[in-house]
Amino acid sequence: MKKWLPFLAVFTLGVLLRFYKLGIIPLGYTWDEVSTIYDAWGLALWHRDQYASFLPLTFKSFGDYKAPLMFYLLAIPYKLFGLSEILIRIYSAIAGMIIIITTYFLSLEIFPKKKKIALLAAFLIALSPWAIQFSRFGFDGNIALALTSLAILFLIKGEKKPSAWIISAIIFAASLYAYQSVKIFVPLILLAYLVFKRKLLRQKIKKLFIPSVVFLILIAPLIYSLVFSGAAERGKSLIFFDQNGQINTAQAITTEFFHNLSNQLSPSFWIKGYDASTLRHSVPGHGTLYKIEAFFFLLGIVFLTRQKNQNKSFILSWLFIGLLPAILSHTTPHASRSLATLPAPQLIASFGFITIIKKLTNKSLQVSRLLIIASFVILSFESISYLTYYYNQYKINSATSFNFGYKQAITIAKEKAKTKDTVVFTDKYGQPYIFILLYQRTTPEEFLAGGLANYFIAPVKWPPDKPNSVYVATPEEIPPDDPFVTDTISIPNTKDIIFVIAETPKTL
């Protein structure tokens, strides 16, 4: 038991960082989270989504088509126990826990008999800003990451025990139902594995037959969905198509590819945390890697390229393949679309650290000890700085990105609407209808039957033109000091008003 204590300590730290104030930070829920919760509730109630599609394999969501796994994972407990909004975040946090475990055991497979690398890699992923960020809100890509890392672990284990390849095939297939970008990652990572392990696999070619058949059977419905439903529309967000959905020229594709590659590899992404998409994906000023971690990450790449080892070459290919879904998209750098690269950076950084310490120890024990102490002091300072900012200032700065205020405003409006004819709701913050449906507990059946008939969702014009109504607007649309204003919603601990609620009398 004692030999497991260091790992258990690391794992406990990772669990605390993923679950601490999970229901409070981030503030609010994104419209993707709310849409997923609502459609999962619809599945639990009547086996259909908000568009009345029966048990779909893709879910239409705000110009996008989402993979189905998270919806069904939520629908089962919703059917048994009822609707719970926080469950979507609990799933993501649990996925984050699984990633810590798989990182440790992956390291033991890739770097046999080097427990120090495994422990350090697990420690880095437990502390990772990149991993923490996506473990703390309901993100289907984090579920996919847990599955792909676990599948890769069993893939490598299968070299010694081929029956593990069947488990790997099942998990890989499940990951394809979890997140769209994985449909790029999984085929390429399997191809890389086949290339780097071709000599070994030739000797065990018969053992690959059953796992391959199992994999193909499990993904057959997905292939059907891609061919005969709107799921393939997601592919038009790649650089192979222009902004109008038309096929791009070879020159345009090449130019954008190298432009995106430069953006995705830029220090502003890795060190400063810049994400071109949204504040939901990163904490500005705090990179996807800590600075000291990035230093050993680069060292690890140098050391790995000097070694002829199939597993180590596989890690480097994993690193690049994980970045490809982002590089092949129009918006870069993109933290969520490149999430599949984890935990390769932590494995590489840990290898770089242990290798340089070993080299220095052979020359000067005092210098190696000094480097160990300095590295952990710097990492401690960086991680404390990041966590302090995340749990305090970031929750305020990102409140609007996580749509804070919708629940509070809708709760007030729902109560006031009992004596009013209509509710006029601003659309400035985007997709208000899905928040109204969820927080009012309007079922999909009720929605399709006109459950929002008394709502007008549009830009709010003031002075009002609708008597006996509730108005939910931004402070730019209705001045907070207007005499008709009854309530305001502000970001906690600030004076920044997000929503203004006003009531109009029966006659204007």
Long-range contacts (C-beta under 8 A, 24 or more apart in sequence): 6-119, 7-104, 7-118, 7-119, 7-122, 10-100, 10-104, 10-119, 10-122, 10-123, 10-126, 11-97, 11-100, 11-101, 11-122, 11-126, 13-123, 13-126, 13-127, 14-96, 14-97, 14-100, 14-122, 14-125, 14-126, 14-127, 15-97, 17-126, 17-127, 17-132, 17-387, 18-93, 18-96, 18-97, 18-132, 18-135, 18-136, 19-93, 20-391, 21-391, 22-86, 22-89, 22-90, 22-93, 22-136, 23-86, 23-89, 24-395, 25-136, 25-390, 25-391, 25-395, 26-136, 26-137, 26-280, 26-395, 26-398, 26-399, 26-402, 27-395, 27-396, 27-398, 27-399, 27-402, 27-404, 27-491, 27-492, 28-399, 28-402, 28-403, 28-404, 28-405, 28-406, 28-407, 29-85, 29-137, 29-138, 29-402, 29-403, 29-406, 29-407, 30-137, 30-138, 30-280, 30-401, 30-402, 30-403, 31-62, 31-403, 31-430, 31-431, 31-434, 31-435, 32-61, 32-62, 32-66, 32-138, 33-88, 33-89, 33-137, 33-138, 34-403, 34-434, 34-435, 34-438, 35-59, 35-61, 35-62, 35-431, 35-434, 36-61, 36-66, 36-70, 36-71, 36-74, 36-88, 36-138, 36-140, 37-74, 37-83, 37-85, 37-88, 37-138, 37-438, 38-434, 38-437, 38-438, 38-444, 39-71, 39-444, 40-70, 40-71, 40-72, 40-73, 40-74, 40-75, 40-78, 41-74, 41-75, 41-78, 41-83, 41-438, 41-443, 41-444, 42-443, 42-444, 43-71, 43-72, 43-75, 43-78, 43-79, 44-75, 44-76, 44-78, 44-79, 44-83, 45-443, 45-444, 45-445, 46-443, 46-444, 46-445, 48-444, 49-444, 50-437, 50-444, 50-447, 50-448, 52-444, 52-448, 56-229, 57-177, 57-221, 57-222, 57-224, 57-225, 57-229, 57-231, 58-225, 58-229, 58-230, 58-231, 60-230, 62-431, 64-234, 65-180, 65-230, 65-231, 65-233, 65-234, 66-140, 66-180, 67-140, 67-144, 67-176, 67-177, 67-178, 67-179, 67-180, 67-182, 68-177, 69-140, 69-143, 69-144, 69-174, 69-177, 69-178, 70-138, 70-140, 70-143, 70-178, 73-143, 83-441, 85-438, 88-138, 89-136, 89-137, 89-138, 91-138, 91-143, 92-134, 92-135, 92-136, 92-137, 92-138, 92-139, 92-142, 92-143, 93-135, 93-136, 94-146, 95-135, 95-142, 95-143, 95-145, 95-146, 96-131, 96-132, 96-134, 96-135, 96-136, 96-142, 96-146, 98-146, 98-149, 98-150, 99-125, 99-131, 99-135, 99-142, 99-145, 99-146, 99-149, 99-342, 99-343, 100-125, 100-126, 102-146, 102-149, 102-150, 102-152, 102-153, 102-343, 103-149, 103-343, 103-346, 103-347, 105-153, 106-149, 106-152, 106-153, 106-156, 106-343, 106-347, 107-347, 107-350, 109-153, 109-156, 109-157, 109-311, 110-156, 110-311, 110-312, 110-314, 110-315, 110-347, 111-311, 111-347, 111-351, 114-354, 116-354, 117-347, 117-350, 117-351, 117-354, 118-350, 120-350, 120-353, 120-354, 121-343, 121-346, 121-347, 121-349, 121-350, 124-293, 124-346, 124-349, 124-350, 125-342, 125-343, 125-346, 127-290, 127-379, 127-383, 128-288, 128-289, 128-342, 128-343, 128-346, 129-273, 129-282, 129-283, 129-286, 129-287, 129-288, 129-289, 129-290, 129-386, 129-390, 130-282, 130-288, 130-289, 130-335, 130-339, 130-342, 131-342, 131-343, 132-390, 133-281, 133-282, 133-283, 133-335, 134-281, 134-335, 134-336, 134-339, 137-280, 137-402, 139-336, 140-178, 140-179, 141-178, 141-179, 141-181, 141-182, 141-336, 141-337, 141-339, 141-340, 142-339, 143-178, 143-179, 144-175, 144-178, 144-179, 144-181, 144-182, 144-339, 144-340, 145-339, 145-340, 145-342, 147-171, 147-172, 147-174, 147-175, 147-178, 148-172, 148-175, 148-182, 148-185, 148-186, 148-189, 148-340, 149-342, 149-343, 151-175, 152-189, 152-318, 155-193, 156-311, 158-207, 158-211, 159-197, 159-200, 159-204, 162-204, 162-207, 162-208, 165-207, 165-208, 165-211, 166-210, 166-211, 166-214, 168-211, 169-211, 169-212, 169-214, 169-215, 169-218, 170-214, 170-215, 170-218, 172-215, 173-214, 173-215, 173-218, 173-219, 174-218, 176-219, 176-222, 177-222, 180-234, 181-325, 181-326, 181-336, 181-337, 181-339, 181-340, 182-340, 184-324, 184-325, 184-328, 185-321, 185-322, 185-324, 185-325, 185-340, 188-321, 188-324, 189-317, 189-318, 189-321, 192-314, 192-317, 192-318, 192-321, 193-314, 196-310, 196-313, 196-314, 196-317, 197-310, 197-314, 200-310, 237-329, 237-330, 238-328, 238-329, 238-330, 239-328, 239-329, 239-330, 240-328, 243-330, 256-330, 257-327, 257-328, 259-332, 260-326, 260-327, 260-328, 260-329, 260-332, 261-327, 263-332, 263-333, 264-323, 264-326, 264-327, 264-332, 264-333, 264-334, 264-338, 265-323, 266-333, 268-333, 269-333, 269-335, 270-294, 274-333, 275-333, 275-334, 275-335, 276-331, 276-332, 276-333, 276-334, 277-331, 277-334, 277-335, 277-336, 278-401, 279-397, 279-398, 279-401, 280-398, 280-401, 280-402, 281-334, 281-335, 281-336, 282-335, 283-386, 283-389, 283-390, 283-394, 285-389, 286-385, 286-386, 286-389, 286-390, 288-335, 289-345, 289-349, 290-379, 290-382, 290-383, 290-386, 291-378, 291-382, 292-375, 292-378, 292-379, 292-382, 293-345, 293-346, 293-349, 293-379, 294-349, 296-349, 296-350, 296-352, 296-353, 296-356, 296-375, 297-345, 297-348, 297-349, 297-352, 298-352, 299-352, 299-353, 299-355, 299-356, 300-348, 300-349, 300-350, 300-351, 300-352, 300-353, 300-355, 301-348, 301-352, 302-352, 303-351, 303-352, 303-355, 303-356, 304-348, 304-351, 312-351, 315-344, 315-347, 315-348, 316-348, 318-344, 319-344, 319-345, 319-348, 396-491, 396-492, 396-493, 396-494, 399-491, 399-492, 399-498, 400-429, 400-491, 400-498, 403-429, 403-435, 404-491, 404-498, 405-429, 405-489, 405-491, 405-498, 405-499, 406-432, 406-435, 406-439, 406-499, 407-435, 407-439, 408-489, 408-499, 409-472, 409-489, 409-498, 409-499, 409-501, 410-435, 410-436, 410-439, 410-440, 410-472, 411-439, 412-487, 412-489, 412-501, 413-470, 413-472, 413-501, 414-439, 414-440, 416-470, 416-486, 416-501, 416-503, 417-454, 417-470, 420-468, 420-469, 420-470, 420-503, 421-454, 421-466, 421-467, 421-468, 421-469, 422-454, 422-455, 422-456, 422-466, 422-468, 422-469, 422-470, 423-454, 423-455, 423-456, 423-469, 423-470, 423-471, 423-472, 424-455, 424-456, 424-458, 424-460, 424-464, 424-466, 424-469, 424-470, 424-471, 424-472, 424-473, 425-455, 425-456, 425-457, 425-472, 426-457, 426-458, 426-459, 426-460, 426-472, 426-473, 426-474, 426-477, 427-457, 427-458, 427-459, 428-459, 428-474, 428-476, 428-477, 429-474, 429-498, 432-457, 433-457, 464-502, 464-504, 464-508, 465-508, 466-504, 467-504, 467-505, 467-506, 467-507, 467-508, 468-504, 468-505, 468-506, 469-503, 469-504, 470-501, 470-502, 470-503, 471-500, 471-501, 471-502, 471-503, 471-504, 472-499, 472-500, 472-501, 473-499, 473-500, 473-502, 474-498, 474-499, 474-500, 475-500, 478-502
